[in-house]
Amino acid sequence: MSKGEVLARPDGLPDWFEPLLTRVDQCRTEDFTTLRKPSGTGGRSSAVLVLLGEDEPGRPDLLILQRAATMRNHAGQPAFPGGATDPDDAHAPATALREAEEEVGLDPSSAEVLALLPDLWIPVSGFVVSPVLAWWRKPHPVHPLQPAEVAHVARLPISELADPANRIRVRHPSGWIGPAFQVRGLLVWGFTAGVIAALLDMAGWSLPWEPGRLVELPDATAPVPAARGGAPDEVVP
């Protein structure tokens, strides 16, 4: 499996997946981040599931979970389902689908993996994250299966993520500034927001917006090194 490569274009795929899949087939790490993994650094393998479905024909949405407020890492932070690779995982899609099943009860057979996005280096935690783009062919109810880790699950409409009124920037206590989204009571920022912003651009879903709104993140959101097996969602400049 090559990174930044479309693996499948299954029958019945909604028309709105284009031009995203064509663009993904040509994407590079630089489309998502300026960071490069230092040579000689292995990194900790992990994967997240970027799962696109639709609540009704022609209305794509994205599955997002919110970490529990009591977690030591990423408390209250929205993220893609995902986590560290297990020794028994055959590849990144296996990790992403397993984590989604464990965290929110996703039926792996309801989703079809379409593409592997480029690996992204997270220096704060030492994770190398493989975002796995998938189509939720047969959406079904999902909910937190591990309340100590997942507080909430939401399907965020792409139209609301692309709405200029919902797009802001956030400033981390470290001084880092990055894209964010305020949608349905969730503040999506960091790694997750960066991937979403890049995919909106690739798909042609982005709308012109004024990046003047800047929200200060409280000190409580400052990341600490992820525990073994923890989620890889960290600050990405």
RODO-2510 file (C-alpha; in nm, 4 decimals, decimal comma):
residues 237
     n   res          X          Y          Z
     1     m     0,0000     0,0000     0,0000
     2     s     0,1518     0,3282    -0,1130
     3     k     0,0866     0,6511     0,0751
     4     g    -0,1084     0,9198    -0,1068
     5     e    -0,2596     0,6599    -0,3406
     6     v    -0,6214     0,5722    -0,4176
     7     l    -0,6681     0,2015    -0,3496
     8     a    -1,0234     0,1543    -0,4772
     9     r    -1,3119     0,3256    -0,6558
    10     p    -1,5992     0,0922    -0,5668
    11     d    -1,9297     0,0759    -0,7498
    12     g    -2,1907     0,3133    -0,6120
    13     l    -1,9388     0,5684    -0,4874
    14     p    -2,1183     0,9061    -0,4613
    15     d    -2,0318     1,1657    -0,7244
    16     w    -1,9190     1,4126    -0,4570
    17     f    -1,6043     1,2069    -0,3974
    18     e    -1,4644     1,3745    -0,7079
    19     p    -1,2395     1,5672    -0,7432
    20     l    -1,1197     1,4611    -0,3970
    21     l    -1,0018     1,1143    -0,5010
    22     t    -0,8222     1,2435    -0,8077
    23     r    -0,6459     1,5026    -0,5957
    24     v    -0,5597     1,2503    -0,3234
    25     d    -0,3952     1,0346    -0,5877
    26     q    -0,1499     1,3200    -0,6431
    27     c    -0,1151     1,4557    -0,2895
    28     r     0,2074     1,4936    -0,0943
    29     t     0,2970     1,5353     0,2705
    30     e     0,3420     1,9083     0,2044
    31     d    -0,0302     1,9357     0,1324
    32     f    -0,0939     1,8645     0,5008
    33     t     0,2088     1,9835     0,6983
    34     t     0,5505     2,1401     0,6640
    35     l     0,6927     1,8960     0,9193
    36     r     0,9180     1,6107     0,8112
    37     k     1,0183     1,3159     1,0273
    38     p     1,3876     1,3511     1,1115
    39     s     1,6080     1,0966     0,9396
    40     g     1,6993     0,8100     1,1675
    41     t     1,3839     0,8586     1,3758
    42     g     1,1495     0,5610     1,3644
    43     g     0,8376     0,7121     1,5179
    44     r     0,5446     0,5273     1,6697
    45     s     0,3080     0,3876     1,4084
    46     s    -0,0590     0,4847     1,4330
    47     a    -0,3612     0,5432     1,2110
    48     v    -0,6812     0,7449     1,2102
    49     l    -1,0024     0,6869     1,0147
    50     v    -1,1234     0,9760     0,7987
    51     l    -1,4724     0,8386     0,7354
    52     l    -1,6998     1,0203     0,4909
    53     g    -2,0648     0,9243     0,4571
    54     e    -2,3877     1,1076     0,3823
    55     d    -2,6997     1,1671     0,5889
    56     e    -2,8980     1,1886     0,2656
    57     p    -2,7964     1,1666    -0,1011
    58     g    -2,5608     1,4471    -0,1994
    59     r    -2,4953     1,5644     0,1595
    60     p    -2,1546     1,4341     0,2735
    61     d    -2,0560     1,4300     0,6385
    62     l    -1,7557     1,3311     0,8492
    63     l    -1,7406     1,1087     1,1587
    64     i    -1,5746     1,2784     1,4568
    65     l    -1,5498     1,1787     1,8214
    66     q    -1,4819     1,3916     2,1277
    67     r    -1,2354     1,2682     2,3858
    68     a    -1,3573     1,2444     2,7443
    69     a    -1,2869     1,5492     2,9605
    70     t    -1,1222     1,3292     3,2218
    71     m    -0,8540     1,1902     2,9903
    72     r    -0,4918     1,2687     3,0722
    73     n    -0,4215     1,3365     2,7044
    74     h    -0,6439     1,5290     2,4621
    75     a    -0,9113     1,5937     2,7273
    76     g    -1,2320     1,7079     2,5592
    77     q    -1,0654     1,7369     2,2174
    78     p    -1,2480     1,6327     1,8988
    79     a    -1,0542     1,3838     1,6876
    80     f    -1,0792     1,1179     1,4217
    81     p    -1,1259     0,7638     1,5525
    82     g    -0,7850     0,6031     1,5727
    83     g    -0,4813     0,5190     1,7771
    84     a    -0,1566     0,3275     1,7971
    85     t    -0,0853     0,0246     1,5815
    86     d    -0,1162    -0,3153     1,7480
    87     p     0,1295    -0,5943     1,6602
    88     d    -0,1571    -0,7947     1,5054
    89     d    -0,2677    -0,5119     1,2721
    90     a    -0,1818    -0,6039     0,9135
    91     h    -0,1686    -0,2436     0,7917
    92     a    -0,2912     0,1117     0,8590
    93     p    -0,6522     0,0476     0,7490
    94     a    -0,6704    -0,2455     0,9905
    95     t    -0,5568    -0,0184     1,2750
    96     a    -0,8004     0,2598     1,1849
    97     l    -1,1004     0,0285     1,1486
    98     r    -1,0166    -0,1647     1,4660
    99     e    -0,9872     0,1546     1,6688
   100     a    -1,3169     0,2882     1,5285
   101     e    -1,4881    -0,0383     1,6186
   102     e    -1,3480    -0,0295     1,9728
   103     e    -1,4178     0,3393     2,0332
   104     v    -1,7597     0,3977     1,8752
   105     g    -1,8897     0,0579     1,7627
   106     l    -1,8296     0,1037     1,3909
   107     d    -1,9036    -0,2089     1,1884
   108     p    -1,5857    -0,2446     0,9790
   109     s    -1,7836    -0,4081     0,6978
   110     s    -1,9926    -0,0902     0,6619
   111     a    -1,6892     0,1133     0,5512
   112     e    -1,4766     0,0825     0,2375
   113     v    -1,1181     0,2037     0,2453
   114     l    -1,0488     0,4263    -0,0551
   115     a    -0,7040     0,5748    -0,0030
   116     l    -0,4074     0,6134     0,2268
   117     l    -0,3032     0,9730     0,2841
   118     p     0,0663     1,0529     0,3388
   119     d     0,2116     0,9645     0,6776
   120     l     0,2235     1,2673     0,9069
   121     w     0,4892     1,3173     1,1730
   122     i     0,3720     1,4383     1,5171
   123     p     0,6836     1,5595     1,7025
   124     v     0,5076     1,6202     2,0350
   125     s     0,4224     1,2527     2,0777
   126     g     0,6624     1,0866     1,8342
   127     f     0,3732     0,9325     1,6414
   128     v     0,3767     0,8736     1,2676
   129     v     0,0076     0,8935     1,1770
   130     s    -0,1442     0,7295     0,8689
   131     p    -0,4796     0,8923     0,7849
   132     v    -0,7055     0,6364     0,6147
   133     l    -0,9723     0,7817     0,3860
   134     a    -1,2860     0,5677     0,3719
   135     w    -1,6439     0,5727     0,2458
   136     w    -1,9178     0,4865     0,4926
   137     r    -2,1229     0,2843     0,2464
   138     k    -2,3775     0,1665     0,5046
   139     p    -2,4005     0,4198     0,7896
   140     h    -2,5455     0,2913     1,1151
   141     p    -2,5852     0,4282     1,4694
   142     v    -2,2587     0,4723     1,6584
   143     h    -2,1948     0,5819     2,0148
   144     p    -1,9134     0,5902     2,2721
   145     l    -1,8194     0,2378     2,3773
   146     q    -1,5467     0,3545     2,6147
   147     p    -1,6957     0,6431     2,8176
   148     a    -1,3669     0,6908     3,0010
   149     e    -1,2066     0,7787     2,6673
   150     v    -1,4869     0,8958     2,4348
   151     a    -1,7531     1,1407     2,5486
   152     h    -1,9428     1,2083     2,2273
   153     v    -1,9701     1,0996     1,8642
   154     a    -2,0913     1,3273     1,5865
   155     r    -2,1389     1,3296     1,2127
   156     l    -2,0386     1,6783     1,1008
   157     p    -2,1860     1,7907     0,7667
   158     i    -1,9232     1,9005     0,5162
   159     s    -2,1425     2,2010     0,4341
   160     e    -2,1091     2,3201     0,7944
   161     l    -1,7348     2,2586     0,8087
   162     a    -1,6929     2,4587     0,4860
   163     d    -1,9189     2,7414     0,6033
   164     p    -1,6986     3,0518     0,6494
   165     a    -1,9002     3,1403     0,9605
   166     n    -1,7700     2,8225     1,1267
   167     r    -1,4016     2,8623     1,0362
   168     i    -1,1598     3,0285     1,2758
   169     r    -0,7962     3,0151     1,3837
   170     v    -0,6745     2,9160     1,7291
   171     r    -0,3596     3,0083     1,9173
   172     h    -0,2046     2,7476     2,1435
   173     p    -0,0265     2,8575     2,4650
   174     s     0,2998     2,7633     2,2894
   175     g     0,2328     3,0375     2,0323
   176     w     0,1362     2,7975     1,7521
   177     i    -0,1521     2,9232     1,5369
   178     g    -0,3582     2,6908     1,3212
   179     p    -0,6971     2,6342     1,1563
   180     a    -1,0044     2,5341     1,3528
   181     f    -1,3764     2,4793     1,3132
   182     q    -1,6660     2,5613     1,5449
   183     v    -1,9440     2,3213     1,4473
   184     r    -2,2374     2,1917     1,6517
   185     g    -2,0832     2,2837     1,9838
   186     l    -1,7426     2,1327     1,9024
   187     l    -1,4145     2,3186     1,8627
   188     v    -1,2101     2,1089     1,6188
   189     w    -0,8427     2,2087     1,6071
   190     g    -0,4883     2,0709     1,5917
   191     f    -0,4025     1,7705     1,3762
   192     t    -0,7694     1,6910     1,3041
   193     a    -0,8526     2,0422     1,1854
   194     g    -0,5401     2,0549     0,9701
   195     v    -0,6357     1,7353     0,7863
   196     i    -0,9955     1,8525     0,7429
   197     a    -0,8849     2,1896     0,6046
   198     a    -0,6540     2,0205     0,3520
   199     l    -0,9256     1,7802     0,2374
   200     l    -1,1792     2,0621     0,1982
   201     d    -0,9341     2,2365    -0,0334
   202     m    -0,8578     1,9196    -0,2304
   203     a    -1,2254     1,8395    -0,2799
   204     g    -1,3147     2,1913    -0,3892
   205     w    -1,5487     2,2227    -0,0909
   206     s    -1,3741     2,5213     0,0695
   207     l    -1,5420     2,8603     0,0490
   208     p    -1,3655     3,1973     0,0761
   209     w    -1,3324     3,2969     0,4407
   210     e    -1,1613     3,5718     0,6330
   211     p    -0,8988     3,4210     0,8672
   212     g    -0,9147     3,7133     1,1054
   213     r    -1,0951     3,5429     1,3940
   214     l    -0,8402     3,4164     1,6456
   215     v    -0,9412     3,2190     1,9555
   216     e    -0,7003     3,1608     2,2420
   217     l    -0,6786     2,8023     2,3626
   218     p    -0,6645     2,7699     2,7436
   219     d    -0,3572     2,6220     2,9061
   220     a    -0,5551     2,3088     2,9875
   221     t    -0,5503     2,2107     2,6199
   222     a    -0,1706     2,2029     2,6053
   223     p    -0,0709     1,8481     2,5027
   224     v     0,1412     1,6158     2,7108
   225     p     0,3218     1,3113     2,5697
   226     a     0,0671     1,0470     2,4734
   227     a     0,0588     0,7304     2,6822
   228     r     0,1423     0,4053     2,5082
   229     g    -0,1554     0,3109     2,2958
   230     g    -0,3066     0,6571     2,3335
   231     a    -0,4548     0,8696     2,0574
   232     p    -0,2079     1,0395     1,8215
   233     d    -0,3967     1,3682     1,7845
   234     e    -0,1478     1,6386     1,8823
   235     v    -0,0588     1,9904     1,7795
   236     v     0,0754     2,0104     1,4251
   237     p     0,2274     2,3436     1,3134
***
